[in-house]
């Protein structure tokens, strides 16, 4: 029996759209201010709407790894412009989502 989907799925769509946008922007080679704002808003939506309950630990681990690898990989792979662009865009997308989910966990712990 399939599980019922909780929520509207807006967070899942925001995550998918953000990753697709990150790859397209990366292939283009640069992240301007407008695109960065869009990625940050998508990251906030992902953090607010997509991650609940038991998913938080897995999400925080995966997003932390993405942030670290994107930051370090972007520095190492500077000469491959399109790959650095993809990693930078993923970094801009994942940082707000990670911060929001981490704050939700801290507040949940503080309420206990």
DRENZASE-844257 format. One record per residue (C-alpha): x, y, z; residue in one letter; residue number from 1. Coordinates in steps of 0.05 Angstrom, whole numbers, padded with zeros to 5 digits, always signed. Layout:
N
<atom <X; Y; Z>; "a"; NUM>
...
# end
This chain:
112
<atom <+00000; +00000; +00000>; "x"; 1>
<atom <+00031; +00067; -00020>; "x"; 2>
<atom <+00045; +00118; +00034>; "x"; 3>
<atom <+00003; +00181; +00035>; "x"; 4>
<atom <+00041; +00243; +00014>; "x"; 5>
<atom <+00042; +00295; +00069>; "x"; 6>
<atom <+00040; +00368; +00052>; "x"; 7>
<atom <+00031; +00401; -00014>; "x"; 8>
<atom <+00096; +00378; -00045>; "x"; 9>
<atom <+00118; +00450; -00055>; "x"; 10>
<atom <+00183; +00437; -00019>; "x"; 11>
<atom <+00199; +00377; -00064>; "x"; 12>
<atom <+00185; +00419; -00126>; "x"; 13>
<atom <+00227; +00475; -00099>; "x"; 14>
<atom <+00285; +00427; -00088>; "x"; 15>
<atom <+00279; +00397; -00158>; "x"; 16>
<atom <+00272; +00465; -00191>; "x"; 17>
<atom <+00331; +00491; -00151>; "x"; 18>
<atom <+00377; +00434; -00172>; "x"; 19>
<atom <+00356; +00441; -00245>; "x"; 20>
<atom <+00367; +00516; -00242>; "x"; 21>
<atom <+00435; +00505; -00208>; "x"; 22>
<atom <+00458; +00460; -00265>; "x"; 23>
<atom <+00432; +00507; -00319>; "x"; 24>
<atom <+00464; +00567; -00286>; "x"; 25>
<atom <+00529; +00529; -00276>; "x"; 26>
<atom <+00532; +00511; -00350>; "x"; 27>
<atom <+00521; +00585; -00364>; "x"; 28>
<atom <+00582; +00599; -00321>; "x"; 29>
<atom <+00562; +00654; -00273>; "x"; 30>
<atom <+00513; +00669; -00217>; "x"; 31>
<atom <+00488; +00740; -00218>; "x"; 32>
<atom <+00451; +00776; -00162>; "x"; 33>
<atom <+00380; +00761; -00187>; "x"; 34>
<atom <+00394; +00687; -00197>; "x"; 35>
<atom <+00427; +00683; -00128>; "x"; 36>
<atom <+00365; +00714; -00096>; "x"; 37>
<atom <+00320; +00663; -00132>; "x"; 38>
<atom <+00365; +00606; -00108>; "x"; 39>
<atom <+00364; +00632; -00036>; "x"; 40>
<atom <+00287; +00637; -00037>; "x"; 41>
<atom <+00283; +00566; -00064>; "x"; 42>
<atom <+00331; +00543; -00009>; "x"; 43>
<atom <+00287; +00576; +00044>; "x"; 44>
<atom <+00226; +00542; +00015>; "x"; 45>
<atom <+00262; +00475; +00016>; "x"; 46>
<atom <+00281; +00484; +00089>; "x"; 47>
<atom <+00213; +00508; +00111>; "x"; 48>
<atom <+00168; +00460; +00072>; "x"; 49>
<atom <+00207; +00399; +00052>; "x"; 50>
<atom <+00239; +00371; +00115>; "x"; 51>
<atom <+00200; +00344; +00174>; "x"; 52>
<atom <+00209; +00297; +00233>; "x"; 53>
<atom <+00255; +00238; +00221>; "x"; 54>
<atom <+00282; +00267; +00156>; "x"; 55>
<atom <+00319; +00323; +00191>; "x"; 56>
<atom <+00381; +00283; +00211>; "x"; 57>
<atom <+00389; +00255; +00141>; "x"; 58>
<atom <+00376; +00322; +00109>; "x"; 59>
<atom <+00426; +00358; +00154>; "x"; 60>
<atom <+00479; +00307; +00141>; "x"; 61>
<atom <+00469; +00307; +00065>; "x"; 62>
<atom <+00462; +00382; +00060>; "x"; 63>
<atom <+00524; +00394; +00103>; "x"; 64>
<atom <+00564; +00348; +00057>; "x"; 65>
<atom <+00537; +00385; -00004>; "x"; 66>
<atom <+00556; +00452; +00026>; "x"; 67>
<atom <+00626; +00429; +00044>; "x"; 68>
<atom <+00639; +00393; -00022>; "x"; 69>
<atom <+00610; +00450; -00063>; "x"; 70>
<atom <+00653; +00502; -00026>; "x"; 71>
<atom <+00717; +00462; -00029>; "x"; 72>
<atom <+00704; +00434; -00099>; "x"; 73>
<atom <+00690; +00503; -00126>; "x"; 74>
<atom <+00757; +00527; -00100>; "x"; 75>
<atom <+00795; +00468; -00128>; "x"; 76>
<atom <+00760; +00467; -00195>; "x"; 77>
<atom <+00765; +00541; -00211>; "x"; 78>
<atom <+00793; +00528; -00280>; "x"; 79>
<atom <+00732; +00488; -00302>; "x"; 80>
<atom <+00684; +00547; -00305>; "x"; 81>
<atom <+00619; +00509; -00317>; "x"; 82>
<atom <+00633; +00459; -00260>; "x"; 83>
<atom <+00651; +00514; -00212>; "x"; 84>
<atom <+00587; +00550; -00232>; "x"; 85>
<atom <+00545; +00489; -00217>; "x"; 86>
<atom <+00579; +00479; -00149>; "x"; 87>
<atom <+00570; +00553; -00131>; "x"; 88>
<atom <+00496; +00550; -00149>; "x"; 89>
<atom <+00486; +00487; -00108>; "x"; 90>
<atom <+00521; +00522; -00050>; "x"; 91>
<atom <+00475; +00582; -00055>; "x"; 92>
<atom <+00415; +00536; -00057>; "x"; 93>
<atom <+00435; +00490; +00001>; "x"; 94>
<atom <+00461; +00541; +00052>; "x"; 95>
<atom <+00393; +00572; +00068>; "x"; 96>
<atom <+00358; +00505; +00069>; "x"; 97>
<atom <+00410; +00477; +00117>; "x"; 98>
<atom <+00406; +00538; +00163>; "x"; 99>
<atom <+00330; +00535; +00166>; "x"; 100>
<atom <+00329; +00460; +00182>; "x"; 101>
<atom <+00384; +00467; +00234>; "x"; 102>
<atom <+00346; +00523; +00268>; "x"; 103>
<atom <+00283; +00481; +00268>; "x"; 104>
<atom <+00322; +00425; +00303>; "x"; 105>
<atom <+00352; +00473; +00354>; "x"; 106>
<atom <+00284; +00502; +00371>; "x"; 107>
<atom <+00254; +00432; +00376>; "x"; 108>
<atom <+00309; +00412; +00424>; "x"; 109>
<atom <+00299; +00476; +00465>; "x"; 110>
<atom <+00224; +00462; +00472>; "x"; 111>
<atom <+00237; +00395; +00507>; "x"; 112>
# end
